[in-house]
């Protein structure tokens, strides 16, 4: 049996045989996230071409595409089980195969229903990628509180793929056809399988399974602890707040502030760019050197204050400045909450990773629906002011989780 040259620190164990394997795993997940981010942006660009192909209105295409999002949530919910059976790297292979199959059949789909089924399948692949990559990244770090920076940098690659996609997809559709988009996606994920096989990452079985044998006869340790569940609630809330930013920024600036659409587009791009820069810079230089709970509490409060300022500015210059700051404030909150939650159980497990990512993902459909319902019945400003309230609640939840964690770790006085 091969030996492991990285030892445990406390109860956290490395998921890879060597430091080199851990470094290769980081590279692999970065590539997977970039390709995944690239794929996630294609459906918005394909709305018109697909509506023309199937002779259906573009609004109905958006309606059918919305079903695909539930494929992500299903994969996230079951991803922990899959990883525990076949490991993280093999789950990435499975995701790539699903993506290739879904993309190829999308090209030859005879009707919108088959096409929608393939969108669901491709979104399942994205869900497996998200769970596997977050699980593997957490498994490359043995010291509590040090994985959040790498998780933030990981999300930079997703953002980069997402930002590059519309330009490339637009070129493919213009010069070739919408089918070329799915051929490109299939080719990218075939390339990903080749890269994965060449890297040959040696991944250990997850710590939860290996400890079952060691702990037979002992009292079973709970994975879904109160701190983990409270942090999962905070993760759900930040995703909800991000849906507010995604869906109400544009109408607020266009209809309330009367900004021109070109200006609004530039401001929204500024938000996305600041978010990406924040993930890269904070992930590299800030998060490895600060207490994660302090960063989360401060970021939540700053984010809440900035949203309040944003709702009370009226100039284009002010909007650019505030939105840039909003992107920076939001940039590392999701990955930091994810890493902070998994730190609460002191080990890396597929089940806990799947639970956290799934709860967070539920913020997308629920947040979108909540924004719409509140905005429709109580007005846009009321719907947007829910954001600062939720951010203050996140700060409170993180403070409570930290107190519970500290009290549990404190030595018992004799």
C-alpha positions as CSV (number, residue, x, y, z in Angstrom):
1,X,0.0,0.0,0.0
2,X,1.3,3.5,-0.9
3,X,2.3,5.8,1.9
4,X,1.0,9.3,2.4
5,X,3.7,12.0,2.8
6,X,1.3,14.7,4.1
7,X,0.2,14.2,7.6
8,X,-3.0,15.4,9.2
9,X,-3.2,18.6,11.2
10,X,-5.8,18.1,13.9
11,X,-8.7,16.2,12.4
12,X,-8.3,17.6,8.9
13,X,-6.6,15.3,6.4
14,X,-5.2,15.8,2.9
15,X,-7.2,14.0,0.2
16,X,-4.2,13.5,-2.0
17,X,-1.1,11.2,-1.7
18,X,1.5,14.0,-2.2
19,X,1.8,17.7,-2.3
20,X,2.4,17.4,-6.1
21,X,-0.9,15.5,-6.4
22,X,-2.6,18.3,-4.5
23,X,-1.1,20.9,-6.8
24,X,-2.2,19.0,-9.9
25,X,-5.7,18.8,-8.3
26,X,-5.8,22.6,-7.9
27,X,-4.8,23.0,-11.6
28,X,-7.4,20.4,-12.6
29,X,-10.2,22.2,-10.7
30,X,-9.2,25.6,-12.1
31,X,-9.5,24.2,-15.7
32,X,-12.9,22.6,-14.9
33,X,-14.2,25.8,-13.4
34,X,-13.1,27.8,-16.5
35,X,-14.8,25.4,-18.9
36,X,-17.8,25.2,-16.6
37,X,-18.1,29.0,-16.5
38,X,-17.8,29.1,-20.3
39,X,-20.6,26.6,-20.7
40,X,-23.0,28.3,-18.2
41,X,-23.1,31.5,-20.3
42,X,-24.1,29.8,-23.6
43,X,-27.9,29.5,-23.1
44,X,-28.5,33.3,-22.9
45,X,-26.6,33.8,-26.2
46,X,-28.5,30.9,-27.8
47,X,-32.0,32.1,-26.9
48,X,-32.8,33.8,-30.3
49,X,-31.1,31.2,-32.6
50,X,-32.9,28.3,-30.7
51,X,-36.2,30.1,-30.8
52,X,-35.8,30.5,-34.6
53,X,-34.8,26.9,-35.0
54,X,-37.7,25.5,-33.2
55,X,-40.1,28.3,-34.3
56,X,-41.0,29.2,-30.7
57,X,-40.9,32.6,-29.1
58,X,-37.8,33.7,-27.2
59,X,-39.8,34.0,-24.0
60,X,-40.8,30.4,-24.2
61,X,-37.2,29.4,-24.8
62,X,-36.2,31.2,-21.5
63,X,-39.1,29.3,-19.8
64,X,-37.8,25.9,-21.1
65,X,-34.2,26.8,-20.2
66,X,-35.2,27.5,-16.6
67,X,-35.9,23.8,-16.1
68,X,-32.2,23.2,-16.8
69,X,-31.2,24.9,-13.5
70,X,-32.9,22.1,-11.6
71,X,-30.4,19.7,-13.1
72,X,-27.7,21.6,-11.3
73,X,-29.5,21.3,-8.0
74,X,-30.2,17.6,-8.5
75,X,-26.5,17.0,-9.2
76,X,-25.4,19.0,-6.2
77,X,-27.8,17.1,-3.9
78,X,-26.5,13.7,-5.1
79,X,-22.9,14.8,-5.8
80,X,-21.7,13.8,-2.3
81,X,-23.0,10.3,-2.8
82,X,-21.4,10.0,-6.2
83,X,-18.0,11.3,-5.0
84,X,-18.1,8.9,-2.0
85,X,-18.4,6.0,-4.4
86,X,-16.0,7.0,-7.2
87,X,-13.9,9.9,-5.8
88,X,-13.8,13.5,-6.9
89,X,-11.6,13.2,-10.0
90,X,-13.7,10.4,-11.4
91,X,-16.9,12.4,-10.8
92,X,-15.3,15.1,-12.9
93,X,-14.8,12.5,-15.7
94,X,-18.5,11.6,-15.3
95,X,-19.5,15.2,-15.6
96,X,-17.4,15.7,-18.7
97,X,-19.0,12.6,-20.4
98,X,-22.5,13.8,-19.4
99,X,-21.6,17.3,-20.9
100,X,-20.3,15.8,-24.2
101,X,-23.4,13.5,-24.6
102,X,-25.8,16.4,-23.7
103,X,-24.1,18.8,-26.1
104,X,-24.0,16.3,-29.0
105,X,-27.7,15.3,-28.6
106,X,-28.6,19.0,-28.3
107,X,-27.4,19.5,-31.9
108,X,-29.7,16.7,-33.3
109,X,-32.7,17.3,-31.0
110,X,-35.9,16.8,-33.0
111,X,-38.0,19.1,-30.8
112,X,-37.8,21.5,-27.9
113,X,-38.6,18.8,-25.3
114,X,-35.5,16.7,-26.2
115,X,-33.4,19.9,-26.3
116,X,-34.7,20.9,-22.8
117,X,-33.8,17.4,-21.5
118,X,-30.3,17.9,-22.8
119,X,-30.1,21.3,-21.1
120,X,-31.1,19.6,-17.9
121,X,-28.4,17.0,-18.5
122,X,-25.7,19.6,-19.2
123,X,-26.7,21.5,-16.0
124,X,-26.3,18.2,-14.1
125,X,-22.8,18.1,-15.4
126,X,-22.2,21.6,-14.1
127,X,-23.6,20.6,-10.7
128,X,-21.2,17.7,-10.4
129,X,-18.3,19.9,-11.4
130,X,-19.2,22.5,-8.7
131,X,-19.4,19.8,-6.0
132,X,-16.3,17.9,-7.1
133,X,-14.1,21.0,-7.5
134,X,-15.1,22.5,-4.1
135,X,-14.6,19.1,-2.4
136,X,-11.2,18.6,-4.0
137,X,-10.0,22.2,-3.2
138,X,-10.9,21.7,0.4
139,X,-8.9,18.5,0.4
140,X,-5.7,20.2,-0.7
141,X,-5.4,22.1,2.5
142,X,-4.9,20.6,6.0
143,X,-4.9,23.8,8.0
144,X,-8.3,25.2,9.1
145,X,-9.1,28.6,7.6
146,X,-6.6,28.4,4.7
147,X,-8.8,26.9,2.0
148,X,-11.0,30.0,1.6
149,X,-8.3,31.9,-0.4
150,X,-7.9,29.0,-2.9
151,X,-11.7,28.7,-3.2
152,X,-11.9,32.4,-4.1
153,X,-9.2,32.1,-6.7
154,X,-11.0,29.0,-8.1
155,X,-14.1,31.2,-8.6
156,X,-11.9,33.7,-10.6
157,X,-11.6,31.0,-13.3
158,X,-15.3,30.4,-13.4
159,X,-15.8,34.2,-13.8
160,X,-13.2,34.4,-16.5
161,X,-14.9,31.6,-18.4
162,X,-18.3,33.2,-18.0
163,X,-16.9,36.6,-19.2
164,X,-15.1,35.2,-22.3
165,X,-18.0,33.0,-23.4
166,X,-20.4,35.7,-24.8
167,X,-17.7,37.1,-27.1
168,X,-16.6,33.7,-28.4
169,X,-20.2,32.4,-28.7
170,X,-21.3,35.4,-30.6
171,X,-18.5,34.9,-33.1
172,X,-19.4,31.2,-33.5
173,X,-23.1,31.9,-34.1
174,X,-22.3,34.8,-36.5
175,X,-19.7,33.0,-38.6
176,X,-21.0,29.4,-38.3
177,X,-24.3,28.4,-36.6
178,X,-25.7,27.7,-33.1
179,X,-24.7,24.1,-33.6
180,X,-21.0,25.1,-33.6
181,X,-21.5,26.3,-29.9
182,X,-22.4,22.8,-28.7
183,X,-19.5,21.3,-30.9
184,X,-17.1,23.7,-29.1
185,X,-18.5,22.7,-25.7
186,X,-18.1,18.9,-26.5
187,X,-14.6,19.6,-27.7
188,X,-13.6,21.5,-24.6
189,X,-14.8,18.7,-22.3
190,X,-13.2,16.0,-24.4
191,X,-9.9,18.1,-24.0
192,X,-10.6,18.2,-20.2
193,X,-10.8,14.4,-20.0
194,X,-7.4,14.2,-21.8
195,X,-5.9,16.7,-19.4
196,X,-7.3,14.9,-16.4
197,X,-5.9,11.6,-17.6
198,X,-2.5,13.2,-18.3
199,X,-2.3,14.8,-14.9
200,X,-3.0,11.4,-13.2
201,X,-3.9,12.8,-9.8
202,X,-3.6,10.2,-7.0
203,X,-6.7,10.9,-4.8
204,X,-7.2,9.1,-1.6
205,X,-10.6,7.8,-0.4
206,X,-12.5,10.5,1.5
207,X,-11.8,10.8,5.2
208,X,-15.3,10.1,6.2
209,X,-15.3,6.7,4.6
210,X,-11.8,5.8,5.8
211,X,-12.7,6.7,9.4
212,X,-15.7,4.4,9.4
213,X,-13.4,1.4,9.7
214,X,-11.3,3.1,12.4
215,X,-14.4,4.2,14.4
216,X,-16.4,1.0,14.4
217,X,-17.9,0.5,17.7
218,X,-17.5,4.2,18.6
219,X,-20.3,6.8,18.8
220,X,-21.0,8.0,15.3
221,X,-20.0,11.7,14.8
222,X,-22.7,13.9,13.2
223,X,-21.7,15.7,10.0
224,X,-24.7,18.0,9.8
225,X,-23.8,20.0,12.9
226,X,-25.5,23.2,14.1
227,X,-22.6,25.4,13.0
228,X,-22.6,23.8,9.5
229,X,-26.3,24.2,9.1
230,X,-26.2,27.9,10.3
231,X,-23.4,28.6,7.8
232,X,-25.4,26.9,5.1
233,X,-28.2,29.2,5.9
234,X,-25.8,32.2,5.5
235,X,-24.7,30.7,2.2
236,X,-28.3,30.6,1.0
237,X,-28.8,34.2,2.0
238,X,-25.7,35.5,0.2
239,X,-26.9,33.7,-3.0
240,X,-30.3,35.3,-2.5
241,X,-28.7,38.8,-2.2
242,X,-26.7,38.1,-5.4
243,X,-29.9,37.4,-7.2
244,X,-31.2,40.9,-6.1
245,X,-28.0,42.4,-7.6
246,X,-28.4,40.4,-10.8
247,X,-32.1,41.1,-11.4
248,X,-32.7,44.6,-10.0
249,X,-29.5,46.5,-10.7
250,X,-30.4,47.0,-14.4
251,X,-34.1,48.0,-14.0
252,X,-33.2,50.3,-11.0
253,X,-30.7,52.2,-13.1
254,X,-32.7,52.3,-16.3
255,X,-36.2,53.0,-14.8
256,X,-35.5,54.7,-11.5
257,X,-32.3,56.6,-12.3
258,X,-33.0,57.0,-16.1
259,X,-29.5,56.0,-17.2
260,X,-29.0,55.1,-20.8
261,X,-28.7,51.4,-21.6
262,X,-25.1,51.7,-22.8
263,X,-24.2,53.3,-19.4
264,X,-26.1,50.6,-17.5
265,X,-24.2,47.9,-19.5
266,X,-20.9,49.5,-18.6
267,X,-21.8,49.7,-14.9
268,X,-22.9,46.1,-14.8
269,X,-19.6,45.0,-16.5
270,X,-17.8,47.0,-13.9
271,X,-19.5,45.0,-11.1
272,X,-18.5,41.7,-12.7
273,X,-14.9,42.9,-13.3
274,X,-14.5,44.1,-9.8
275,X,-15.9,40.9,-8.5
276,X,-13.3,38.9,-10.5
277,X,-10.5,41.2,-9.4
278,X,-11.5,40.9,-5.8
279,X,-11.5,37.1,-5.9
280,X,-8.0,37.1,-7.3
281,X,-6.5,39.7,-5.1
282,X,-8.3,38.9,-1.8
283,X,-8.0,35.2,-2.4
284,X,-4.2,35.5,-2.8
285,X,-3.3,38.2,-0.3
286,X,-6.1,38.8,2.2
287,X,-7.9,35.6,3.1
288,X,-4.8,33.6,3.9
289,X,-3.8,36.2,6.4
290,X,-7.0,37.1,8.3
291,X,-9.5,35.3,10.4
292,X,-12.2,34.1,8.1
293,X,-15.1,34.9,10.5
294,X,-13.8,38.5,10.8
295,X,-13.6,38.9,7.1
296,X,-17.2,37.6,6.6
297,X,-18.7,39.8,9.3
298,X,-16.9,42.9,8.0
299,X,-17.7,42.1,4.3
300,X,-21.4,41.5,5.2
301,X,-21.7,44.9,6.9
302,X,-19.8,46.8,4.2
303,X,-21.9,45.1,1.5
304,X,-25.1,46.1,3.3
305,X,-24.0,49.7,3.7
306,X,-23.0,49.9,0.0
307,X,-26.4,48.6,-1.2
308,X,-28.0,51.3,0.9
309,X,-25.8,53.9,-0.7
310,X,-26.5,52.5,-4.1
311,X,-30.2,52.9,-3.6
312,X,-29.7,56.6,-2.7
313,X,-27.3,57.8,-5.4
314,X,-28.5,59.6,-8.6
315,X,-25.3,60.3,-10.6
316,X,-23.5,58.1,-13.2
317,X,-20.1,58.7,-11.5
318,X,-21.5,57.7,-8.1
319,X,-23.1,54.6,-9.6
320,X,-19.7,53.5,-11.1
321,X,-17.9,54.0,-7.8
322,X,-20.5,52.3,-5.6
323,X,-21.0,49.3,-8.0
324,X,-17.2,48.8,-8.2
325,X,-17.1,48.7,-4.4
326,X,-20.1,46.3,-4.4
327,X,-18.3,43.9,-6.6
328,X,-15.2,43.9,-4.4
329,X,-17.4,43.5,-1.2
330,X,-19.3,40.5,-2.7
331,X,-16.3,38.9,-4.5
332,X,-15.1,36.4,-1.8
333,X,-18.2,36.0,0.3
334,X,-19.6,32.8,-1.3
335,X,-16.3,30.8,-1.4
336,X,-15.4,32.1,2.1
337,X,-18.8,31.0,3.5
338,X,-18.4,27.6,1.9
339,X,-14.9,27.1,3.3
340,X,-15.9,28.4,6.7
341,X,-18.8,26.1,6.9
342,X,-16.8,23.0,6.0
343,X,-14.1,24.1,8.6
344,X,-16.7,23.7,11.3
345,X,-16.6,19.9,11.0
346,X,-12.9,19.7,10.8
347,X,-12.7,17.3,7.9
348,X,-13.4,17.2,4.2
349,X,-16.4,15.0,3.3
350,X,-18.5,14.7,0.1
351,X,-21.7,14.7,2.1
352,X,-21.0,18.0,3.8
353,X,-19.7,19.6,0.6
354,X,-22.8,18.5,-1.3
355,X,-25.1,19.8,1.5
356,X,-23.5,23.2,1.5
357,X,-23.4,23.7,-2.2
358,X,-27.0,22.5,-2.6
359,X,-28.4,24.8,0.1
360,X,-26.5,27.7,-1.5
361,X,-27.8,26.8,-5.0
362,X,-31.4,26.9,-3.7
363,X,-30.9,30.6,-3.3
364,X,-30.9,30.9,-7.1
365,X,-34.5,29.8,-7.9
366,X,-35.9,30.9,-4.5
367,X,-34.1,34.2,-4.6
368,X,-35.2,34.9,-8.1
369,X,-38.8,34.1,-7.3
370,X,-38.6,36.0,-4.0
371,X,-37.2,39.1,-5.7
372,X,-40.0,39.0,-8.3
373,X,-42.8,38.5,-5.8
374,X,-41.7,41.2,-3.4
375,X,-41.0,43.6,-6.2
376,X,-44.4,43.0,-7.8
377,X,-46.4,43.4,-4.6
378,X,-44.3,45.9,-2.6
379,X,-42.1,47.7,-5.1
380,X,-38.6,47.4,-6.4
381,X,-37.0,49.4,-3.5
382,X,-38.5,47.1,-0.9
383,X,-37.2,44.0,-2.8
384,X,-33.7,45.5,-2.9
385,X,-33.7,46.6,0.7
386,X,-34.1,42.9,1.7
387,X,-30.5,42.6,0.7
388,X,-29.0,44.7,3.5
389,X,-31.3,43.0,6.0
390,X,-30.1,39.6,4.9
391,X,-26.5,40.7,5.0
392,X,-26.8,41.8,8.6
393,X,-28.4,38.5,9.4
394,X,-25.4,36.8,7.7
395,X,-23.0,38.7,10.0
396,X,-25.0,37.6,13.1
397,X,-25.0,34.0,11.9
398,X,-21.3,34.0,11.4
399,X,-20.7,35.5,14.8
400,X,-22.9,32.8,16.5
401,X,-21.1,30.0,14.6
402,X,-17.7,31.4,15.6
403,X,-18.8,31.5,19.3
404,X,-20.1,27.9,19.1
405,X,-16.9,26.8,17.4
406,X,-14.7,28.6,19.9
407,X,-16.6,27.3,22.9
408,X,-16.3,23.7,21.6
409,X,-12.6,24.1,21.0
410,X,-11.9,25.6,24.4
411,X,-10.2,23.3,26.9
412,X,-12.4,22.1,29.8
413,X,-11.2,23.3,33.1
414,X,-10.7,20.7,35.8
